[in-house]
């Protein structure tokens, strides 16, 4: 026999021995004692098998090896047969001769033979019903079956409570899913969850199993209380921070979808922690039935499906309510309030035209009901040499998030910069930089950005629009808001046949009460033009061309967003500072009247014109007109303004009062306040309102840093040309 054949036989023998060991260990172990002192039968039997087998291998292999030299093939066969036969004989002999079974074959007179032990399979905990079944430690054998105490069931080697065990729920080896519980022998989901297949689902909020396992909500829907609800409606009007002309205002919005109701929540605070009232409707608008008090309110929207309101809400918008209701319910104007806390802020543009220098910056002073910070909360700078900050205004809410935004001109660069308001205040980086896209005068440009202003919502889509003058091009450009703010590539250009249009621009409010915002633009010497908004935005031709006396600089300053006679229609103001006059045109269902009311004052009167708000709290809008060294406030009434009655406030220099504008109600006392500048003194003054109107002297004075050139040359919402005389 060759050497490799010998190895082959040895391997076969070892495998046979291994198998025998497994069998014998199992058989003998079942009947053996766990006490080594009493387990002699098993040990001796194994020893006999081992010694007999070793001897057989030695004898057989030795004899066969000698024969290999003469006939290797027959030797291989004989060796394997001989070894196998001898091992089998030895196993039988050893099993029969062991002391545990003195008279082979072994039979039990009582019980069943398990290995070398006779046991009673009906009661043996180690051999219960079968030699190979061992009962759990806490169990026992009863009539050949393993039993466990109480309600437990024998599962393998353990006693299990199949009523509560999630791995053996109701029966052994019947597991629940990872998220399920076992209750009363059945797999179940925790409280608040529903079994959907092997999963436990919150069907009250899961859009893939809403209300039950099979209901799937649409992509834009959410699941609320087990009902698929649509996303929140989108607010449209009144624009955030606007003033409504009625104490029972009408709110317009875009519903979530067909068959979905809308819930309007009216709140007392910006976070809507204090909900004053809720109102449901199945239409696209809702009028508040009970009159609201004068003040600032907030509102938001939810969709309502099957009586269940969505968790999702619209952005929270601010609305200002006056002291009386007008016959026509509309809205106009905006508050300089980037924080949207209902308290107006002051923005100074720090860039003088000509003498005084230019810091190319603007500052934001956050208003509080206790006053103003003496230092700016936010300061933002623009490119040097651009005259950034010579014009600055509230843009309204151009992206519909509820916060007022700010537009700043840099007309030497033919640019304008848009900054977005937020809960953290005004962003310090521009969201959009707008470049002029039209023709320009070589070497001079177009002076795009000389005047900037919030236009209101001229197309009624729920987003604030902005208007920018490019006076050397004789153009006014309107940019429309959107969910993403202003797109510089989308604009409407309003052109004049001559240079000058756009020297001043302003939102006009709603002069004809149709629900669309209008604008007014001056051309500083040739007239003022009023464009009426519509569903399609502004037409390229003005609805009204307003003209003044020759050489009067009529149109140097324009303003609106004021209702001085309380009829609900916005009125328009135009200044003619070269003849010290200002003109007031009343709005009506057909637009502006042809016969203006003319106000007069001292030198430069009409240099700035603006809506003063309601300084005496009587529910009628008032106007403020600035000039060289002073300003006048005219109070509204049901007859309009009385040109012979005004509040006249003077300063210490000729530049006091150059810029005057309504601020809003800074101290929240119910009376609107007025601000004016005195840029040579680096100062801004706040004059508070009261029952008798604007109070003198000023309640607050802001003094700017001495190193800021041109501090407060202009103020946000100023509606005059920055290049005023």
Secondary structure, DSSP 4 states (H G I P E B T S, - for coil): --HHHHHHHHHHHHHHHHHHHHHHHHHHHHHS-SSGGG-HHHHHHHHHHHHHHHHHHHHHHHHHHHHHTT-HHHHHHHHHHHHHHHHHHHHHHHHHHSTTSSSSSP--SSSEEETTEEE-TTT-SSSSSSTT----TT-EEETTEEE-STT-EEETTEEE-TTT-TTSSSSTT-PPPTT-EEETTEEEPPTT-EEETTEEE-TTT-TTSSSSTT----TT-EEETTEEEPPPPEEEESPTTEEES-SS-EEEEE-SSTT-EEEEEEESSTT--SEEEEEEESSSEEE-SSPPPSEEEEEEEEEEETTEE-S--PPPEEEEE-SS--SS--EE-----TT-SSS--EEEEEE-SSTT-EEEEEEEE-EETTEE-SS-SEEEE--TTTTTTSEEEEEE-SSSSS--EEEEEEGGGTEEEEE---TT-S-SS-SEEEE--S--BTTTB--EEEEEEEEE-TT-SSS-EEEEEEGGGTEEEEE---TT---TT-EEEEE-SSTTTTSEEEEEE-TT-SSS-EEEEE-SSS-EEEE---TT---SS-SEEE---TTS-EEEEEEEEE-SSSSS--EEEEEETTTTEEEEE---TTS--SS-EEEE-STTTTSEEEEEE-TTSSSS-EEEEE-SSEEEEE---TT---TT--EEEE-SSTTTTSSEEEEE-SS-SSS-EEEEEEGGGTEEEEE---TTSS-SS-SEEEE--TTSTTTTSEETT--B-TT--
